[in-house]
């Protein structure tokens, strides 16, 4: 008997009919027809029909399987065969119930489209249960493989993976936008951006990167923002804005290409055809912030100079360039972070560029040259209203007096990229346990411990006097 680890192997690996195999998975559906019961067994890679014939099992086992609940975990030994629909199936020889699902969860994770916003209250109110939904599982695997593609790109190009801290005293923007914490009596923040730690590490390794958690005190109701997200950051010495734009474009392209190559069945669930050719850096379009503002103003935008581009602005610009990936360069300093270098010909502008995606997700990745002059950095901090907090940034400033070479970096949010590429309704679908403004971190939102009035659950609650 041959063990099968994942269900997809039953479709891709050459198998011998009438040879015995073993497979484990969860029961997604049960169909009873007299002396024969059909089970759909599922894992994150696919689904297989299992035929349970009373004649092939001991009677007590058949009765147990016949009455098994959706969600139960089973291990099956049986013979592989092709059925009359030309689909593989397993004729069960023996079945072991590894874990029963007795909770009357409704609807079951396998009966709904978990990406449909009408199921959002259920899916994100009980996230641990609905992770089993095929589309939820597919989105998470797609994102994981995109991140794996990023790792492969950076390591192939001799970047060193580093580990920046999550707890920090520094904030890139306003303190109000950061998540505050108190640790050992010290007021600190959860990191928004690892640039403060990546820059000194780049002085050591020349090229560094991290793909790690980041946090933002997100208060708005935007479908494109999360309070907790993944940040892919890279930093390198002796790079120009053009170098950084190429690095960012190549890394995103290679990450998406790897994801597409490894997720054919998952992408099929979303009926999306990702245009890799348009994502290639050679096909990106460039314009300045001033040019972009002029274009959107002619289309009726009320965005004033100095403000960030809105989603409506991004849609106008995407349409203007024929739905190509668009770099918007040299935005105003007042809307950017204080460590970013100012344009040598116009100090009101920053040496920054953001790549805007045509599929509505907005900024995919941003790049920036960084300041090496300590006085320029101090001036920027003062202009951003951080003079009173100068001690928090003093070590960072002093690096400019201890051999800090020209350098720059990029930052991308994999959740935002996958949200856009898949055309999802909300970015929360890209996280297993998303944190966003209208969803509390405490997941149990029922008033009662047993909202289903389940007898077995009620017995446990009463036994331990849990109410």
C-alpha positions in Angstrom: 0.0 0.0 0.0 1.3 3.4 -1.0 0.8 6.5 1.2 -0.4 9.7 -0.5 0.5 12.9 1.3 -1.6 15.4 -0.6 -4.7 14.9 -2.7 -3.3 16.6 -5.7 -0.9 13.6 -6.1 -4.0 11.5 -7.1 -4.4 13.7 -10.1 -0.8 14.3 -11.2 1.2 11.2 -10.3 0.9 8.2 -12.6 -1.1 5.7 -10.5 -2.1 2.1 -11.1 -5.7 1.3 -11.1 -6.8 -1.2 -8.5 -3.7 -0.6 -6.5 -4.2 0.3 -2.8 -3.4 3.7 -1.5 -3.8 5.6 1.8 -4.8 9.2 2.1 -6.0 11.5 5.0 -8.2 14.6 4.8 -11.4 16.3 6.0 -14.9 15.3 5.0 -16.4 18.2 2.9 -19.6 16.5 2.0 -21.6 13.2 2.5 -24.0 11.7 0.0 -25.9 8.6 1.2 -27.4 6.1 -1.3 -28.6 3.0 0.6 -25.7 0.6 0.9 -23.2 3.0 -0.6 -22.0 6.3 0.8 -20.0 8.9 -1.1 -17.6 11.1 0.8 -15.8 14.1 -0.7 -12.4 14.3 1.1 -10.5 17.5 0.8 -7.2 19.2 1.7 -5.8 22.5 0.6 -4.5 20.9 -2.7 -7.8 19.4 -3.9 -10.7 17.1 -3.5 -11.3 13.3 -4.1 -14.4 11.2 -4.0 -14.3 8.2 -1.8 -16.8 5.4 -2.4 -17.8 3.6 0.8 -19.6 0.3 0.1 -21.3 -1.6 3.0 -19.9 -4.9 1.5 -16.3 -3.7 1.9 -16.4 -2.6 5.5 -17.5 -4.0 8.8 -21.1 -3.1 9.5 -20.3 -1.0 12.6 -17.7 1.0 10.6 -20.0 1.5 7.7 -22.7 2.9 10.0 -20.2 5.2 11.7 -19.1 6.5 8.3 -22.6 6.8 6.9 -23.5 9.1 9.8 -20.2 11.0 9.9 -20.4 14.8 10.0 -18.9 17.3 7.6 -15.6 18.6 9.0 -14.4 15.3 10.5 -10.9 14.2 9.8 -10.5 10.7 8.4 -7.7 8.3 7.2 -8.7 6.1 4.3 -7.2 3.0 2.7 -8.6 2.0 -0.6 -8.2 1.2 -4.3 -7.6 3.8 -6.8 -9.8 3.8 -9.9 -11.2 6.0 -12.7 -15.0 6.4 -12.5 -17.6 6.7 -15.3 -17.0 10.5 -15.3 -13.4 9.9 -16.1 -12.4 11.2 -12.7 -10.2 9.5 -10.1 -11.8 8.1 -7.0 -11.0 5.8 -4.1 -13.0 2.7 -3.3 -12.6 2.5 0.5 -11.2 -0.7 2.0 -10.9 0.7 5.5 -11.6 4.0 7.2 -10.4 5.4 10.5 -12.0 8.4 12.0 -9.2 10.5 13.3 -11.3 13.3 14.7 -15.1 13.8 14.7 -16.7 17.2 13.9 -19.7 17.4 16.3 -20.1 21.2 16.4 -23.1 22.2 14.2 -21.3 24.9 12.3 -23.5 26.4 9.6 -22.8 27.1 6.9 -19.9 24.7 6.6 -16.6 26.1 5.3 -17.1 24.0 2.1 -20.6 25.3 1.2 -19.9 29.0 0.7 -17.7 31.3 -1.2 -15.7 32.8 1.6 -14.5 35.7 -0.5 -18.1 37.0 -0.9 -18.6 39.9 1.5 -22.0 38.7 2.5 -20.2 35.9 4.4 -17.7 38.2 6.0 -19.3 38.3 9.5 -19.2 34.5 9.7 -15.8 34.0 8.0 -13.9 36.6 10.0 -16.0 36.1 13.2 -14.9 32.5 13.4 -11.6 32.6 11.4 -10.1 29.4 12.8 -13.0 27.4 11.3 -13.3 29.1 7.9 -9.6 28.9 7.1 -10.6 25.5 5.7 -12.7 27.1 3.0 -11.0 26.3 -0.4 -10.8 29.9 -1.5 -9.5 31.1 1.8 -6.8 28.4 1.8 -5.9 29.2 -1.9 -5.4 33.0 -1.2 -3.1 32.2 1.7 -1.1 29.7 -0.3 -0.8 32.1 -3.3 0.6 34.8 -1.0 3.0 32.4 0.7 4.4 31.3 -2.7 4.7 35.0 -3.8 6.8 35.6 -0.7 8.8 32.5 -1.4 9.5 33.9 -4.9 10.7 37.2 -3.3 13.1 35.2 -1.1 14.5 33.4 -4.1 15.0 36.6 -6.0 16.8 38.4 -3.2 19.0 35.5 -2.3 19.9 34.9 -6.0 21.0 38.5 -6.2 23.2 38.2 -3.0 21.0 40.0 -0.6 21.5 38.9 3.1 18.3 38.1 5.0 18.3 40.1 8.3 16.0 40.3 11.3 14.8 43.7 12.3 13.0 44.2 15.7 9.3 44.5 16.0 9.6 46.7 19.1 11.1 50.1 18.3 11.3 53.7 19.6 11.2 55.2 16.1 8.3 56.0 13.8 8.6 56.9 10.1 5.5 59.1 10.1 3.3 60.5 12.9 3.3 58.7 16.2 -0.5 58.7 16.0 -0.3 56.3 13.0 1.8 53.8 15.0 0.7 51.1 17.4 1.9 51.9 20.9 3.0 49.4 23.5 4.5 49.4 27.0 7.3 46.9 27.5 9.2 46.7 30.8 7.9 50.2 31.7 9.1 51.7 28.5 6.8 53.3 25.9 7.6 51.9 22.5 6.0 51.2 19.2 5.3 48.2 17.0 7.4 48.7 13.9 5.9 50.5 10.9 9.0 50.3 8.8 12.3 48.5 9.2 14.4 51.1 7.4 16.0 52.4 10.6 17.5 49.0 11.3 18.1 47.9 7.7 20.3 50.9 6.9 23.1 50.1 9.5 22.8 46.4 8.5 23.4 47.5 4.8 26.6 49.2 5.9 27.8 45.7 7.0 26.4 43.4 4.3 26.0 46.0 1.4 22.6 44.4 0.4 20.0 43.3 2.9 16.3 42.4 3.0 13.6 41.3 5.3 10.1 40.0 4.9 8.6 40.6 8.4 5.5 41.9 10.2 4.7 45.6 10.3 1.9 47.5 12.1 -0.1 50.6 11.6 -2.8 52.3 13.8 -5.2 52.1 10.9 -8.4 54.0 11.7 -10.1 54.3 8.3 -12.5 51.8 6.7 -10.4 51.3 3.5 -10.5 47.9 2.0 -6.9 48.2 1.0 -5.4 48.7 4.5 -4.7 46.5 7.5 -3.5 47.2 11.0 -1.1 44.2 10.8 0.6 43.4 7.5 3.7 41.9 6.0 6.5 44.3 4.9 9.0 43.2 2.3 11.9 45.6 2.6 15.3 45.8 1.0 18.3 48.2 1.4 21.4 48.5 -0.6 24.4 50.9 -0.8 25.5 52.9 -3.9 22.2 52.8 -5.6 20.3 55.4 -7.5 16.5 55.8 -7.9 16.8 54.1 -11.3 18.6 51.2 -9.7 15.9 50.9 -7.0 13.1 51.0 -9.5 14.7 48.2 -11.5 15.3 46.2 -8.3 11.7 46.6 -7.2 10.3 45.8 -10.6 12.4 42.7 -11.0 11.7 41.4 -7.5 7.9 41.8 -7.8 8.0 40.3 -11.3 10.0 37.2 -10.2 7.9 36.8 -7.1 4.6 36.9 -9.1 6.1 34.6 -11.8 7.0 32.0 -9.2 3.6 32.3 -7.6 1.9 31.8 -11.0 4.0 28.8 -11.8 3.2 27.0 -8.5 -0.5 27.9 -8.2 -2.3 26.8 -11.4 -5.2 25.2 -9.6 -5.5 27.9 -6.9 -5.6 30.7 -9.5 -8.2 28.8 -11.4 -10.6 29.2 -8.5 -10.5 33.0 -9.0 -10.7 32.9 -12.8 -7.9 35.3 -13.1 -5.3 35.5 -15.9 -2.3 37.4 -14.5 -0.5 39.3 -17.3 3.1 38.7 -16.6 4.3 40.5 -19.7 2.8 43.8 -18.5 4.3 43.3 -15.1 7.8 42.9 -16.5 10.0 46.0 -15.7 10.7 46.7 -19.3 7.0 47.5 -19.8 6.5 49.9 -16.9 5.6 53.5 -17.6 7.0 56.5 -15.8 5.8 60.0 -15.0 6.4 62.6 -12.3 4.1 63.5 -9.5 3.6 66.9 -11.1 2.6 65.4 -14.5 0.3 63.0 -12.7 -1.4 65.8 -10.8 -1.9 67.7 -14.0 -3.5 64.7 -15.7 -6.0 64.0 -12.9 -6.8 67.7 -12.4 -8.0 67.8 -16.0 -10.3 64.9 -15.2 -11.9 66.7 -12.3 -9.8 65.5 -9.4 -9.7 67.8 -6.4 -6.4 66.5 -5.1 -4.2 69.5 -4.2 -0.4 69.7 -4.7 1.3 68.2 -1.7 -1.3 65.5 -1.0 -1.0 61.9 -1.9 -2.9 60.5 -4.9 -6.3 59.1 -4.1 -7.6 55.8 -5.5 -9.7 57.7 -8.0 -6.6 59.5 -9.1 -4.8 56.1 -9.6 -7.7 54.8 -11.7 -7.6 57.9 -13.9 -3.8 57.5 -14.3 -4.1 53.8 -15.1 -6.6 54.5 -17.8 -4.4 57.3 -19.1 -1.4 55.0 -19.6 -3.5 52.2 -21.1 -3.7 50.1 -17.9 0.1 49.6 -17.6 2.1 49.5 -14.4 3.0 53.1 -13.7 5.9 54.6 -11.7 5.0 58.0 -10.2 8.2 59.8 -9.4 9.3 62.7 -7.2 6.3 63.3 -4.9 6.3 66.3 -2.5 8.5 66.0 0.6 5.5 67.0 2.8 3.7 63.7 2.0 6.8 61.5 2.4 9.1 60.1 5.2 11.8 62.3 6.7 14.7 60.0 5.9 14.2 60.3 2.1 16.5 62.4 0.1 15.2 65.7 -1.5 15.4 66.4 -5.2 18.6 68.4 -5.9 16.8 70.8 -8.2 13.7 71.3 -6.1 13.8 70.7 -2.3 10.0 70.5 -2.2 10.2 67.1 -3.9 11.5 63.8 -2.6 13.7 61.3 -4.5 11.0 58.7 -4.3 8.9 56.6 -6.7 5.8 54.5 -6.3 4.7 51.7 -8.6 0.9 51.9 -9.2 -0.9 48.8 -10.3 -3.6 48.9 -13.0 -5.9 46.5 -11.2 -7.1 48.9 -8.5 -4.9 47.9 -5.5 -2.9 51.1 -5.8 0.8 51.3 -4.8 2.5 47.9 -5.1 6.0 49.0 -4.1 7.8 52.2 -3.2 11.5 53.1 -3.5 13.6 55.9 -2.1 17.1 57.3 -2.0 18.1 58.0 1.6 19.8 61.0 3.3 23.5 60.7 4.1 24.0 64.3 5.4 23.3 64.5 9.2 22.2 68.2 9.0 19.8 67.5 6.2 18.3 64.7 8.3 17.9 67.0 11.3 16.3 69.7 9.2 13.8 67.2 7.9 13.0 65.9 11.4 12.4 69.5 12.5 10.1 70.2 9.5 8.1 67.0 10.3 7.6 68.3 13.9 9.9 65.8 15.5 12.4 68.2 17.1 11.3 67.3 20.6 11.8 63.6 19.9 15.3 64.1 18.4 16.9 61.8 21.0 14.8 58.8 19.7 16.6 59.3 16.3 20.0 60.4 17.5 21.8 57.1 16.9 20.3 57.0 13.5 21.5 60.5 12.8 25.0 59.8 14.1 25.5 57.0 11.5 25.9 59.8 9.0 29.1 60.8 10.9 30.5 57.2 10.9 30.8 56.1 7.3 27.2 56.0 6.0 27.6 55.7 2.2 24.9 56.6 -0.4 22.1 54.1 -0.1 18.4 53.5 -0.8 15.7 51.0 -0.3 12.3 49.6 -1.3 9.2 48.6 0.5 6.3 46.4 -0.6 3.3 44.9 1.1 2.6 41.3 -0.3 -1.0 41.5 1.0 -1.7 44.6 -1.1 -0.2 43.0 -4.2 -2.1 39.7 -3.9 -5.3 41.6 -3.1 -5.0 43.5 -6.4 -3.8 40.6 -8.6 -6.7 38.4 -7.5 -9.3 41.2 -7.6 -10.4 40.5 -4.1 -13.2 42.5 -2.4 -11.1 43.2 0.7 -7.5 42.9 1.7 -8.5 41.1 4.9 -8.8 37.9 2.8 -5.0 37.8 2.4 -4.4 37.2 6.1 -5.4 34.1 8.2 -6.3 36.3 11.2 -6.6 39.8 9.8 -6.5 42.9 12.0 -8.5 45.9 10.7 -10.5 48.7 12.3 -14.0 47.2 12.4 -12.9 43.7 13.6 -11.8 43.2 17.2 -8.7 41.0 17.9 -10.8 39.0 20.4 -12.5 36.6 18.0 -15.3 35.3 20.2 -18.0 37.8 19.4 -21.0 35.7 20.7 -22.6 36.5 24.0 -22.9 32.9 24.9 -20.4 30.0 24.9 -22.9 27.8 23.1 -24.8 29.9 20.5 -25.7 26.6 18.7 -27.4 25.0 21.7 -25.4 21.9 21.0 -26.0 19.2 23.5 -22.5 17.9 23.7 -21.0 21.4 24.1 -23.6 22.2 26.7 -22.6 19.1 28.7 -18.9 20.2 28.7 -19.9 23.7 29.8 -22.0 22.5 32.6 -19.5 19.9 33.7 -16.8 22.6 34.3 -19.3 25.3 35.3 -17.9 27.7 32.7 -20.8 30.2 32.6 
